[in-house]
């Protein structure tokens, strides 16, 4: 694990582009920046998602959403925060859908249903959402990996 990074790289979102962030401006000023393994991992994950081709990014978002729901079920103390993250992913997936046909409209409604179920946050609702998202995620994965 890296405790202190002399040449920290932090990225911030500016008008749809990634650029050097506050950490680099502080580093340029000679201020030591303390980073943790979690910070580095979070930036790495963000870069993976933002630089991935759209179909792969959709698969990654589904996987992350499912992961957060599983973690919420395992850790009731932090479940609301984890479910909120899942809801944010679902909202992002909804907004990225082009509703041109009945299939995309149906997927939109599935995301909406899942979002509402996660708002309740009970174990049974979360299980219902997982029963929907697992096959949906598998279907997107199969589409992306078709020869």
C-alpha positions in Angstrom: 0.0 0.0 0.0 1.2 3.5 -0.8 1.1 5.9 2.2 2.6 8.9 0.6 2.7 9.7 -3.0 5.2 12.4 -4.2 3.7 12.6 -7.6 0.0 12.0 -6.9 -2.3 12.0 -9.8 -5.9 13.1 -9.2 -8.5 13.6 -11.8 -11.5 15.8 -11.8 -14.3 16.1 -14.3 -14.4 19.3 -16.3 -16.9 19.7 -19.1 -16.8 16.1 -20.1 -13.0 15.8 -20.0 -10.7 14.5 -17.4 -7.9 16.8 -16.3 -5.4 17.2 -13.5 -7.2 17.9 -10.3 -6.6 19.7 -7.0 -4.1 17.1 -5.8 -1.7 18.0 -8.7 -2.1 21.8 -8.0 -1.3 21.2 -4.4 1.7 19.0 -5.4 3.0 21.7 -7.7 2.9 24.0 -4.8 5.1 21.7 -2.8 2.4 20.3 -0.5 2.8 16.7 0.4 -0.3 14.7 -0.4 -1.3 11.7 1.6 -3.1 9.0 -0.4 -4.5 5.7 0.5 -4.9 2.5 -1.4 -8.6 3.1 -1.5 -8.1 6.5 -3.1 -5.9 5.0 -5.8 -8.2 2.1 -6.4 -11.2 4.5 -6.7 -9.4 6.6 -9.3 -8.3 3.5 -11.2 -11.9 2.2 -11.3 -13.2 5.6 -12.4 -10.6 5.7 -15.2 -11.5 2.1 -16.3 -15.2 3.1 -16.6 -14.6 6.4 -18.3 -12.2 5.1 -20.9 -14.0 1.8 -21.6 -16.0 1.3 -24.7 -19.7 2.0 -24.1 -20.8 -1.7 -24.2 -18.1 -2.7 -21.8 -18.9 0.2 -19.5 -22.5 -0.9 -19.3 -21.5 -4.3 -18.3 -19.1 -2.9 -15.6 -21.9 -0.7 -14.3 -24.3 -3.6 -14.0 -21.6 -5.6 -12.1 -20.9 -2.7 -9.8 -24.6 -2.2 -9.1 -25.0 -5.9 -8.2 -21.9 -5.8 -6.0 -23.2 -2.8 -4.0 -26.5 -4.6 -3.4 -24.7 -7.7 -2.2 -22.6 -5.6 0.1 -25.7 -3.8 1.4 -27.3 -7.2 2.3 -24.1 -8.3 4.1 -23.6 -5.0 5.9 -26.9 -3.5 7.2 -25.1 -0.7 9.0 -24.0 0.8 5.6 -26.8 -0.5 3.5 -28.5 2.8 2.8 -25.3 4.3 1.4 -24.6 1.2 -0.7 -28.2 1.1 -2.0 -27.9 4.8 -2.9 -24.9 4.0 -5.0 -26.8 1.3 -6.7 -29.6 3.7 -7.4 -27.2 6.2 -8.8 -25.9 3.5 -11.2 -29.5 2.6 -12.2 -30.3 6.2 -12.9 -27.2 6.5 -15.0 -28.1 3.4 -17.0 -31.7 4.8 -17.4 -30.4 8.1 -18.7 -28.1 6.4 -21.2 -30.9 4.4 -22.8 -32.1 5.4 -26.2 -35.8 4.5 -26.0 -36.4 3.9 -29.7 -38.1 0.5 -29.5 -40.1 -1.6 -27.1 -37.0 -3.5 -25.8 -35.2 -0.4 -24.7 -38.5 1.0 -23.1 -38.9 -2.3 -21.3 -35.3 -2.2 -20.0 -36.0 1.4 -18.8 -39.0 0.2 -16.9 -37.0 -2.6 -15.3 -34.4 -0.1 -14.2 -37.1 2.1 -12.8 -38.7 -0.8 -10.9 -35.4 -1.8 -9.5 -34.7 1.8 -8.4 -38.1 1.9 -6.5 -37.5 -1.5 -4.9 -34.1 -0.3 -3.6 -35.7 2.7 -2.1 -37.6 0.4 0.2 -34.3 -1.3 1.1 -35.6 -4.4 2.7 -33.9 -7.8 2.1 -36.8 -9.1 0.0 -36.8 -6.1 -2.3 -33.1 -6.3 -2.7 -33.4 -10.0 -3.5 -36.0 -9.1 -6.1 -33.7 -6.6 -7.7 -30.9 -9.1 -7.8 -33.2 -11.6 -9.5 -33.8 -9.0 -12.3 -30.2 -7.6 -12.6 -28.3 -10.9 -12.7 -29.9 -12.1 -15.9 -29.9 -8.6 -17.4 -26.2 -8.3 -16.7 -25.5 -11.7 -18.1 -27.5 -10.8 -21.3 -25.4 -7.6 -21.8 -22.2 -9.6 -21.1 -23.2 -12.2 -23.7 -24.0 -9.4 -26.2 -20.6 -7.7 -25.7 -18.7 -10.9 -26.0 -20.4 -12.3 -29.1 -17.9 -13.3 -31.8 
